[in-house]
Amino acid sequence: MARSYLRGMNKRSFLGGMAAIALLAATGASAQSGADVQRISNYLNGLTTMEGSFIQTNPDGSISEGKFYIRKPGLMRFEYAPPNPAVVVSDGTWVAVVDRASNAGAQRYPLGETPLDLILRDRVDLAREGAVQSVEREGGQLRVRALDPDAPRKGDITMVFSDNPLELRQWIVRDENGGITTVVLSEMRRGVQLERSLFSIESAEMDRKGR
């Protein structure tokens, strides 16, 4: 993403993008797909910490990349590589977008009002009905398409897992305007030690101002 994307980011587009991370945080399933959803539930609930790399393809065709870090409960950081100046940090209370090329204040959103609140909990609740639209197997992959049953017009999310072993590989978000954002994960490591300071919004702002 270019800097113009960051300037144009509003709450709706931000939450739509972050919903990808929380695909199954509010999910239900039919009887025929219940076993697969249970596997995914167990996978998500087994996560404590994770780090890795990502490549993001945006609706306008632009591509950005960076590193991500997750530490449950409540903590997350997506750090984009230059020339993208963005850092997205959840400190357990707020989710903030920091523009490292600007002195403007971080854009903050209550974690509890974002889908991240669910995925970053100690235990993910997969009991909500009506979210999962399809579960498909193809080419050694498990693809789960979901949407928010309370706001179906806001778009949908497809999460792609390797099937054996089960591992999150990418997510695809279709927003309410039909725009597609794809995030591909790689070099993932689970159970790593991540310092609490990595998820400090204030530290992210201080790093920006020191540049």
C-alpha positions as CSV (number, residue, x, y, z in Angstrom):
1,M,0.0,0.0,0.0
2,A,1.1,3.5,-0.7
3,R,0.9,6.4,1.8
4,S,-2.2,7.6,0.1
5,Y,-3.9,4.3,1.1
6,L,-3.0,5.0,4.8
7,R,-4.4,8.6,4.6
8,G,-7.6,7.3,3.0
9,M,-8.1,4.5,5.5
10,N,-11.3,4.9,7.4
11,K,-12.9,2.7,10.1
12,R,-15.0,0.7,7.7
13,S,-12.1,-0.3,5.4
14,F,-9.8,-0.9,8.4
15,L,-12.2,-3.2,10.1
16,G,-13.0,-5.0,6.8
17,G,-9.3,-5.8,6.3
18,M,-8.8,-6.9,9.9
19,A,-11.8,-9.2,9.7
20,A,-9.6,-11.4,7.6
21,I,-7.5,-12.2,10.6
22,A,-10.6,-13.1,12.5
23,L,-12.4,-15.3,10.0
24,L,-13.6,-17.9,12.3
25,A,-13.9,-15.8,15.4
26,A,-17.7,-15.7,14.9
27,T,-18.4,-18.9,13.0
28,G,-21.0,-21.6,12.8
29,A,-21.2,-24.7,10.6
30,S,-23.5,-27.2,9.1
31,A,-23.3,-30.8,10.2
32,Q,-21.4,-31.8,7.1
33,S,-18.6,-29.3,7.7
34,G,-18.6,-29.4,11.5
35,A,-15.6,-31.7,11.7
36,D,-13.5,-29.3,9.6
37,V,-14.6,-26.3,11.5
38,Q,-13.8,-28.1,14.8
39,R,-10.3,-28.8,13.5
40,I,-9.9,-25.1,12.6
41,S,-11.2,-24.2,16.1
42,N,-8.7,-26.4,17.7
43,Y,-5.9,-25.0,15.6
44,L,-6.8,-21.4,16.4
45,N,-7.2,-22.2,20.1
46,G,-3.8,-23.9,20.1
47,L,-2.1,-20.6,19.0
48,T,-0.3,-18.7,21.7
49,T,2.3,-16.8,19.7
50,M,3.1,-16.6,16.0
51,E,5.4,-14.6,13.8
52,G,6.0,-14.7,10.0
53,S,6.0,-12.8,6.8
54,F,3.2,-11.7,4.6
55,I,2.6,-10.4,1.0
56,Q,-0.6,-8.3,0.5
57,T,-2.2,-7.7,-2.9
58,N,-4.6,-4.7,-2.7
59,P,-7.8,-4.1,-4.8
60,D,-5.9,-1.6,-7.0
61,G,-3.3,-4.3,-7.8
62,S,-0.5,-2.8,-5.7
63,I,1.5,-5.1,-3.5
64,S,3.0,-4.6,-0.1
65,E,4.8,-6.9,2.3
66,G,6.1,-7.1,5.8
67,K,6.2,-9.0,9.1
68,F,3.5,-10.0,11.5
69,Y,3.5,-10.9,15.2
70,I,0.7,-12.3,17.3
71,R,0.7,-13.0,21.0
72,K,-2.5,-14.1,22.7
73,P,-4.4,-12.7,24.5
74,G,-5.0,-9.4,22.7
75,L,-1.7,-8.6,21.1
76,M,-0.8,-8.2,17.4
77,R,1.5,-6.2,15.2
78,F,1.6,-6.0,11.4
79,E,4.7,-4.1,10.2
80,Y,4.9,-3.1,6.6
81,A,8.2,-2.9,4.8
82,P,9.3,0.3,3.1
83,P,8.1,2.2,1.2
84,N,4.9,1.5,3.0
85,P,5.1,3.5,6.3
86,A,2.3,1.7,8.1
87,V,2.4,-0.3,11.4
88,V,-0.8,-1.8,12.8
89,V,-0.6,-2.6,16.5
90,S,-3.1,-4.1,19.0
91,D,-2.1,-3.6,22.6
92,G,-4.9,-5.5,24.1
93,T,-7.2,-2.5,24.4
94,W,-6.8,-0.5,21.2
95,V,-6.0,-1.3,17.6
96,A,-3.9,1.5,16.1
97,V,-2.6,2.4,12.7
98,V,0.6,4.3,12.9
99,D,2.0,6.2,9.9
100,R,5.8,6.2,10.5
101,A,6.2,8.9,7.8
102,S,3.9,11.3,9.6
103,N,3.7,13.2,12.9
104,A,-0.1,12.8,12.9
105,G,-1.5,10.8,15.8
106,A,-2.2,7.2,15.4
107,Q,-5.7,6.1,14.2
108,R,-7.2,4.1,17.1
109,Y,-10.1,1.8,17.3
110,P,-11.3,-0.1,20.4
111,L,-10.2,-3.7,20.1
112,G,-13.6,-4.8,21.4
113,E,-15.3,-3.3,18.4
114,T,-13.1,-5.2,15.9
115,P,-13.1,-8.8,14.8
116,L,-9.6,-9.0,16.3
117,D,-11.1,-9.1,19.7
118,L,-12.4,-12.6,19.1
119,I,-9.4,-14.1,17.4
120,L,-7.0,-12.7,20.0
121,R,-8.9,-14.1,23.0
122,D,-7.5,-17.0,25.0
123,R,-10.4,-19.1,23.7
124,V,-12.1,-18.5,20.3
125,D,-15.9,-19.0,20.3
126,L,-16.9,-20.8,17.1
127,A,-20.6,-21.2,18.2
128,R,-22.1,-18.3,16.3
129,E,-24.6,-19.5,13.6
130,G,-24.8,-18.4,10.0
131,A,-21.3,-17.1,9.4
132,V,-19.8,-20.0,7.4
133,Q,-21.0,-20.0,3.8
134,S,-18.9,-22.9,2.5
135,V,-16.2,-25.3,3.3
136,E,-14.3,-26.8,0.4
137,R,-11.4,-29.1,-0.2
138,E,-9.2,-28.8,-3.2
139,G,-5.6,-29.6,-4.0
140,G,-4.6,-30.4,-0.5
141,Q,-6.2,-27.1,0.8
142,L,-9.1,-26.4,3.0
143,R,-11.0,-23.2,2.0
144,V,-13.6,-21.7,4.3
145,R,-15.7,-18.8,3.1
146,A,-17.5,-16.7,5.8
147,L,-19.3,-13.5,6.3
148,D,-20.9,-11.6,9.2
149,P,-24.5,-12.8,9.4
150,D,-25.5,-9.4,10.9
151,A,-24.0,-7.5,8.1
152,P,-23.8,-9.7,5.0
153,R,-23.5,-6.7,2.6
154,K,-20.1,-5.8,4.0
155,G,-18.4,-8.5,2.0
156,D,-17.0,-11.9,2.8
157,I,-13.7,-13.7,3.8
158,T,-12.1,-16.8,2.5
159,M,-9.5,-18.4,4.6
160,V,-7.1,-20.9,3.0
161,F,-5.5,-23.6,5.1
162,S,-3.1,-26.4,4.1
163,D,-5.0,-29.6,5.0
164,N,-2.3,-31.9,6.2
165,P,-0.9,-30.6,8.4
166,L,-3.5,-27.9,9.1
167,E,-1.9,-24.5,8.8
168,L,-3.2,-21.1,7.9
169,R,-1.8,-20.0,4.6
170,Q,-3.7,-17.0,3.3
171,W,-6.9,-15.0,3.5
172,I,-8.9,-13.3,0.8
173,V,-11.3,-10.4,1.7
174,R,-14.0,-9.2,-0.7
175,D,-15.3,-5.8,0.6
176,E,-18.7,-4.4,0.1
177,N,-17.7,-2.7,-3.1
178,G,-16.3,-6.0,-4.6
179,G,-12.7,-5.1,-4.1
180,I,-10.4,-8.1,-3.3
181,T,-7.5,-8.0,-0.9
182,T,-5.3,-11.1,-0.6
183,V,-2.8,-11.8,2.1
184,V,-0.4,-14.7,1.7
185,L,1.5,-15.9,4.8
186,S,4.9,-17.5,4.9
187,E,7.9,-18.3,7.1
188,M,5.5,-18.8,10.0
189,R,6.8,-19.8,13.4
190,R,4.6,-20.7,16.4
191,G,5.4,-20.7,20.1
192,V,8.1,-18.1,19.7
193,Q,9.0,-15.6,22.5
194,L,7.7,-12.1,21.8
195,E,8.4,-9.2,24.1
196,R,5.4,-7.2,25.4
197,S,7.0,-4.0,24.2
198,L,6.6,-5.1,20.6
199,F,2.8,-4.4,21.0
200,S,3.1,-1.0,22.5
201,I,1.3,1.7,20.5
202,E,3.3,4.4,22.3
203,S,6.5,2.7,21.4
204,A,5.5,2.5,17.7
205,E,4.7,6.2,17.8
206,M,8.1,7.0,19.4
207,D,9.9,4.9,16.8
208,R,8.2,6.9,14.1
209,K,9.1,10.3,15.6
210,G,12.7,9.2,16.0
211,R,13.1,8.6,12.3
